[in-house]
Each structure stands twice: as structure tokens, then as C-alpha cells.
Amino acid sequence: MAAIYDIRDPRFEALIHRSARLETLWTGGRWCEGPAYFPAGKYLIWSDIPNDRLMRWDETDGSVSVFQQPCLHQNGHAVDAQGRLVACEHRGRAVSRIEHDGSRRVLADRAGGQRLNSPNDVVVKSDGSIWFSDPTYGIDSDYEGDRAESEIGASHVYRIAPDGTATSVVTDLLKPNGLAFSPDETLLYVADTGWTHHRSCRPKIRAYPVQADGMSVGTGRDFAFCDTGLFDGFRVDTQGNLWSSAGDGVHCYAPDGTLLGKILVEEVVANLTFGGPKRNRLFLCATSSLRAIYVNATGSA
């Protein structure tokens, strides 16, 4: 069996199980993205964006079914404190939420009176605010949404306050993509995949200090650069280590930005999340498939 671990720092040894294998739970997608785990239902949903469908994997029996189709070409997802699904819609050009009765509620579809581009990834902060990235991938072509011109003319990260007000919080990235908070929410990490549009934009993750008001961020700094492909979606564990998708699998970084190691996957990994009863199982959306592997880390809530 081919080696699946590339250990770059001894600290990575404590975060993996040498005997754990990378499992393929399902295959058959075009571009899989946006995994979200629902502990109460013991299932995981994810997007197959070009096929305009959400898929559902049942943890109790391993079955896979279509959760929603069409789904407005949803991309990234998050689960809020009430167990509701928060979704980034490419074709809807909105951030929406599925309420407890199954209805769809639009949380934001405009900024400054202009339509959003195509919300990409989303995270819910402990105060109930929702933070999301808004690059143009869903309007760049008809493959992952509907081709259209950007009304805003730029790609930002926004914050939706509990009262529904949306304001920009990060404006210095070319194509902001995946995002996550540190466990104590003092840092906001954001990936920039602007290389897809301008080759001079080096693939990276930047870290922004969250201001004392909890509603804005300070000047960002470069946290890590990707050595294979692009950083896309990522999550942080309870110790502050950052686990990111990349062109050759998953890259794990210490809070100080050191590359600790990689979990190698033969497909490009687009996104990931922690799940399972103990939040120690890493679910990977790897191009056409859903993968999973147990790690010796616990996903941050």
C-alpha cells in the first residue's frame, strides 16, 4: 500500500494514526465541495457543484443519496448553533439557510445595493454572525452557476450580523475562498485562490486579527503558501492546527505556520471538515469523491 503520510515535522506524528487508512465513501461527482456534518442526524452533506446537487452520506449504514437537486449550485456550507444548514449559492448569488420547517431563507444577496458575485465558503461565529467569501467562480462560466458580470467589481469577505446587515470585512484579496476562525476566534484565516485569474497571485492563506468588537478585522499577514496546487477549503482543530485542502491532498499547519505534514490523496482535494461522534474523522471532498480518514485531532466547533 502506498504511503499516505508525508511527515515534515515531528509534531505531525502526534496528530495522525499510522494504521488509519484513507477510505473512499463514494465516487461519481464532477467537482465535490462544501462538506458539513450534522451530529444529531449522523450524516454528512456535500455539494457536487456542476451537477447542481447536494449529496448525503448516512453514517449509520454508509448509504449515499441525493439530498437536494437542483440546489442553486451550492458550494460551501456551515451548521449553525441551532443545527440549521447555512449555504453559499453560486446560482442564487446568495447566502441562505434551511429553516427547521425546511423552508429556504435568504440571509444576504446584496452588498451596498449590488448583487453578490457567488458566495463560496461560510463559517458561523459563536456570536451568531455569519462570515462568507464572495469570489466570482459561480459567475465566471455556466459550469458552476450562471455566467454574469460582477456588479461589485471585486471579491471580498463579508459579515452578516445577527440583525441581517452585511458588511465587508476583508478587501485585500484577489479571490477570497475558504475561511475559518482560530479556536478562540481571535484570528480569521482566509485562502486566496486568485492564481486562477492572475498567475502572479501566489496561492496562500492569510491570517487577520479579529478586533475587540468582534465585528471587524485588522491588517492581515501571510500565514502559509501552498507548494502544490491551491489552498481551497480548510478547518482548524482544537489545538489551533490548520488542516487545508491542496493539490496533492491535505496539508496540516501548526499555529505558527509551520507545515507539519501532508495526507496524500491522488485527487485534488477541494474542501474538508471534521465529523463523527468525536469530531476526529476528517471528511474530504476530493474532486469526484468523498473520502474519510481518522486523525488524532478534534475539530474546533
N, C-alpha and C positions, 0 to 999 in steps of 0.2 A: 504494500500500500504506500502510495506516495506520501511524503511528509506534508503536513498541512500547517505546521508552525514554522515561522521564521523569527527566531528569538534574537533581538538586538540588544537587550538589556536584561540582566539577571532578575530584575523586578517582574518581568513578564512571566517567569516560571510560576510565581505565586498566584497568577491570575488565570491560569489555564489548567485543564486536566489532560495530561498526556494521553490518557486512554480514551478520551472523548472523541467521537467521530463526527464528521460533518454529514448530516443527514439531508437527503432530498425529500421533502414532504410533498411536493407537487411540481409538475412542469407543464408547460403548454402556453405560456404567456408570450406577449410581444415585448413589453417593457414593464416589468413589475416594480412597484414603488409603494411608499406610504404605509408600512405595516403599523397596526395598532392592536394591542392586546386588551381583551376585556376579561378581567379575572372573575367577575360574577357569572359570566356565561361560559367560561372556559373555552373561549375561541379567539381567533385572530382574524382580522380582515386586512386586505391589502388591495392596491389598485393594479389593474392591467390597463394602463392608460390608453394606448392606441385602440384596444378593443372596447373601450368605453364601458368598463365593468369593474365592480368590486367583487372580490373573491372572499370566501370564508372557509377557514380551516378549523375543524372541530377537534379540540384537544382530547375529548373523551374517546373518540373512535378513529381519528385520523382522516375522516372524510372531508372532501372539499366540494363546495357548491358555489353557485353564483349568488352573491348577497344582494346585488343591485345592478341592473342593466336596463336602459342606459343610466349613466350616473354623472352626466355633465363633465366627463373626462376628469374625474377627481384625481388628485395627486397625493399630497401629504395629509396625514391625519393625526389627531390627538384625542385623548379621552379626558373629559373634564372631571371635576370633583364629584359630580352627580352621575357619572357613568355615561354621559352622552357623547356621541361621536361628533367631533368638530372636523370639518373637511375643507380642503382647498380645491376649488373648482376651476379647472382651466377654461372649459367652455362656458360655464356660468360667470366666469370672471368675478368670483365672489368667495368669501369665507362663509360657510353655512354650518348649521348644527341640526342634527336629527333629534327632535324632542322625544320625551318619553312616550308620547302617543304616536310616534312615527312620522310626524309632520316635519317638513323642512323649513327652517327659519334662516333667512339671510342675516348675517351679523354685520357684514361690510361688503359693499360692492363699488364704493367710490372713495376717493380721497381728494379733498379740495374741489368737489363738484365734478371731477373727472373719473371715468371708469377705470377700475384697476386693470392691470395688464392680464395676469393669470396667476393668482396666488399658488404658491408652490409647496411650502412647508410651514408647519404651525406648531406652537407649543403653548400650553396654558400655564400661567404663573400661579403661585399659591394665593395671590390676592384676587383671582378670578379674571384678571386681564388676559387677553389673547394676543400673542405676538406672531406675526407671519411675514414671510418673504414674498416678493412680488416681481419676479423676473418676467421675461416675455416669451418663455418657451411655448406656452399654450396658444400664443397668437402669432408665432413665427411661421407656422405652416398649418395645414389641415390634418396633420398626422396625430397630434395630441390635443386638438381643440379646433378652433375656427380661426383661420388667418385674418388678421386685422392690424391696423396701425395702432401704436401706443398713443393713447390720449395724454398720458402723463409725460411721456418722453424720457423717462428714466426708470430705474428699478431700485426700489427702496425696501426697507423693513419697516413694518407698521405695528402699532399697538392699538388694540381695541379695548377701551376702558369698559368697566362693568356697565356704564350707562350707554354704551354703544358708540361713543365717539372714537373715531380712528385718526391717529396722528402718526407721522413718520418719525422714526427713532434712529435709523441708520441710513445715511445717504451717500456714503463714500465708497460703495462697492459697485462694480460694473453689473454683475448678475448675482445678487444675493440668493442663496439657495437654502441648504439645511441650516437649522439653528437649534440651540439648546441652552439651558441655563446650567451653571455650576450648581452643585447640591445646595449651597447656601444662598443661591440666587444673587450673588454679588457680581457675577460675570455672565455676559451673554456672548456665546460663541456663534459665529456666522460663517458659513462657507461662501466663497466667491468662485463661481464657475464661469466667469467672464471669458476664459480662454476659448470657449465655444464660438465666441463672436470676434474676439481680438486676441491673437496669439501672443501679444505682449503681456497679457494679463496672466500672471503666474498662478496656478491653482493653489489655493490656500484657505486656511481658517483663521479668522481674526477674533480677538477677544476684546470685549467692550465692558468697562466697569459700569455697573448699574448704579445710578446716582441715589442719594439718600431718599429722594422722593419715591423711588421705585417705579417711576414712570418714564424715565429717560436714561440715556447712557452717556458716558464721557468719551474721550478720544480713544479710539481702538488701537490695538497693536497686533502685529503678526504673531500668531501662535504656532502655526505649523504650515509647512509647504508639502504638497503631495509629490512623491517621486515616481508614481505610476498612475497615469490617468488623472482623474479629478476626484476631489472630495465632493460628496453629494450630501446624503443624509447621515446623521450621527446621533449618538446618545451618550450620556455621561453616567458612570456608576457612582455608588455612594461614597467612594473614596476620592472622587474627582477625576478619575481617569476617563479619557475621552476615546470612545470606540467609533471609528468612522468608516464608511464605505470608501472604496477606492477601485482603481482599475484592475488590481490583482487580488482583491478580497477585502479584508478588514484590517485597518491599521489602528493600533492602540497607543495612545499617548498619555504620559504622566501629566499631572497638573502643571509641571514646569516646562512642558512642551517637548520632552524627550520621547522619541519614538521607541517604545518598549518592545514591540514585536508586531507580527502580522499573522492573521489566519488566512491562508492562501486558498483561493477559490478559482476554478477555471473559467468562470464567467465574471463579467464586470458586475460588481455589487453597487446597487443604486441607493439602498437605504436599509436601515436595520432598527430593531427595537428589542428591549428586554421583555421577557414574559415568563409564563409558567407560574405555578403557585408560590415559588420563592424568588421570582424575578431573576433567576440565574441562568435562563436559557436565552441565547441570542438568536433571534429570528432575522434572516437575511433575505431581502429581495434581490435576487441575482439575475438580472436581465430577463430570462424566460422562466425562472423557477423560484420556489420558496424553499429555503434551506434553514437548518437549525443546528446549533451546537451548544452544549453545556459549557459554561465557564465558571471560574471560581471568583465571581464578582456578582454584585447585586445592583440592578438598575435603579437609578435615582428616581424617585416619584416625580 
